[in-house]
Amino acid sequence: MRQKKNTVWERKTATLLTPWGEELLGNLSMQPLPEYPRPQMVRDSYLNLNGWWHYAIIPKDKACERFDGEIRVPFSPESELSSVKRWVSPSDTLVYERSFELAEGFIRGLVLLHFGAVDQECEVFVNDMLAGTHSGGYLPFSFDISTFLSPQKNMVRVVVTDVTDSSFHSRGKQSSRPGGIWYTPQSGIWQTVWLESVPLAYVKEMKVTTDIDERTITLTVVPSFPANGNVRLMDGEAEIIRCPFDSMGTVVIPVPDMRLWSPEDPFLYGLRIEYGEDRVTSYAAMRKISIGTDSSGIRRLLLNNRPYFQNGVLDQGYWPDGLYTAPSDKALIYDITLMKKMGFNMLRKHIKIEPLRWYYHCDRLGMVVWQDMISGGGQYSKALMSITPFVKLPVDDTRCWRMTYRRDVEGRGEFERELEQTISLLANSPCVVVWVPFNEGWGQFDSKRIAMKIRRLDSSRLIDHASGWYDQGGGDFNSRHIYFRTVHFQWDERPAVLSEFGGYRLDVPGHTYNMKKSFGYKKFSTSETFNDAYRKLFGEQIMPLLGGGLSATIYTQLSDVEDETNGLVTYDRKVVKIDLAMVQKLNGILRISD
């Protein structure tokens, strides 16, 4: 394999494994992530294709004549859990192949092949016939492969290319030269691959909208063909009410004796949908996120029409052994439940879209989510990013596209298309309450217009239009990132949100990724000094701002990530750095109710 100067493979880093990664590596026959991948839209037809596939990494101008070995899907080849541990460069092609057989009775009409996510562009072949292509590394897609199937054994081949950060495509925090706040790039299949069979008339898409003021749930389906159907509203196994769809595929369901969803009581209603011969189960939550005034006339974030302080942490969703891919469903649950145990009620999913199971766990466990869009554009200027936090640069993001790395027309169009797809994908996840289109100027452009577009697409959630920097006065918040300096705000008519702060660094020997250097916004050498500083930060800087209008905080961050050792837990999730009793007490104080 060709290697380039300053690539990730020249870095001296420790091999860190999570407990769940250790379990996978210790059992080569264990299928990774076998759980049904789409809890918001469940059918009983399911064949999981995760596991061992053949793979090859070849130059783009060469044909695949033989395979290099086996890769454990859905872990990217750069990850430890893939068993490959090789970088796919922009000049490479990554080829996957595996066979599958369909059990007797599996086919009910059509067969759909689903991919949770493939980074970055791919072609999919079934039995040597092109089933379809896809571009974009963070969103799910599927193909109807019914006409390509044979009665016996079938073969699927996936051909992938990934230019990482050498183009304008969305890439998040992946970098071909990782270090500091930029991380190891990953490529290829990184979410579950699966098959399902559906009748000819089936529900292709569905949207669930709840209204606590009207006490209704509105369900709209997009079918392949029109059919008659109904939906049952469930409380566990007990049917509450049954309502038919109208001719447009919509039903408005009244909710008697309404039970509201909150992090303290994350109650979910069940939905059982019958549409023609198709059977789908889903869920809904009666909750409302909005902005209003408290009894003192201060603008606040509201949950279910009451002031509710959103106290969260930044969650990057990286794993030392799986990179973008959590080693197991239990690992996803661990992060969420640990933050709830600490007393946090919100996670900001930072520059990443998770598998749908992660949002389901937030829905059922009770965790509010702020969802970032994926950044892209040109190469980010380190000098500009270092200066901006200290110097207020007058940036008009309708003009200064060079400063925000967005000169490319095609890249701006791609961002808007993926924004629409992301909102559609997560619309049925009640935990998601805020959209964050831009962070710290990375690829930012036309943010006020983008915020208005988001509002048209989804009026039920709030918008942090320019998190941290380059505030254009739009969106719903006065959103700031404050490191190094004392936390303070210049209040305006919008609720104040501290959307990033803290980032205190504590290296834990034996649990540190980079053996030569680590990164954080303030370094501490002992657990005692780290915890004392955290206590003072909240007690002396955050608490005094509550009465003035501070409505949400997001501490950096949930876990260490590669060079960054500023997590509340280590990268391998084996050491909790923060004192649990102390952080629980502080978070208990950080509550606003009216």
HUDA-V198212 format. One record per run of one state. SS is the DSSP state (H for helix, E for strand, C for the rest). FROM is the first residue (numbers start at 1). LEN is the number of residues. If there is no record, write none. Layout:
SS,FROM,LEN ; SS,FROM,LEN
This chain:
C,1,7 ; H,8,3 ; C,11,2 ; E,13,1 ; C,14,5 ; H,19,7 ; C,26,16 ; E,42,1 ; C,43,4 ; E,47,2 ; C,49,2 ; E,51,9 ; C,60,9 ; E,69,5 ; C,74,18 ; E,92,9 ; C,101,9 ; E,110,6 ; C,116,2 ; E,118,2 ; C,120,1 ; E,121,6 ; C,127,2 ; E,129,7 ; C,136,5 ; E,141,4 ; C,145,1 ; H,146,3 ; C,149,5 ; E,154,8 ; C,162,12 ; E,174,2 ; C,176,3 ; E,179,1 ; C,180,2 ; E,182,3 ; C,185,3 ; E,188,2 ; C,190,3 ; E,193,6 ; C,199,4 ; E,203,9 ; C,212,4 ; E,216,8 ; C,224,5 ; E,229,7 ; C,236,2 ; E,238,7 ; C,245,5 ; E,250,5 ; C,255,5 ; E,260,1 ; C,261,1 ; E,262,1 ; C,263,2 ; E,265,1 ; C,266,3 ; E,269,7 ; C,276,2 ; E,278,7 ; C,285,1 ; E,286,1 ; C,287,2 ; E,289,5 ; C,294,5 ; E,299,5 ; C,304,2 ; E,306,2 ; C,308,2 ; E,310,6 ; C,316,3 ; E,319,1 ; C,320,3 ; E,323,1 ; C,324,5 ; H,329,14 ; C,343,3 ; E,346,4 ; C,350,6 ; H,356,10 ; C,366,2 ; E,368,5 ; C,373,9 ; H,382,7 ; C,389,20 ; H,409,18 ; C,427,5 ; E,432,5 ; C,437,2 ; E,439,1 ; C,440,7 ; H,447,11 ; C,458,4 ; E,462,2 ; C,464,3 ; E,467,1 ; C,468,9 ; E,477,6 ; C,483,12 ; E,495,8 ; C,503,1 ; E,504,3 ; C,507,7 ; E,514,1 ; C,515,4 ; E,519,1 ; C,520,2 ; E,522,3 ; C,525,2 ; H,527,22 ; C,549,1 ; E,550,7 ; C,557,2 ; E,559,1 ; C,560,1 ; E,561,1 ; C,562,2 ; E,564,1 ; C,565,4 ; E,569,1 ; C,570,6 ; E,576,1 ; C,577,3 ; H,580,10 ; C,590,5
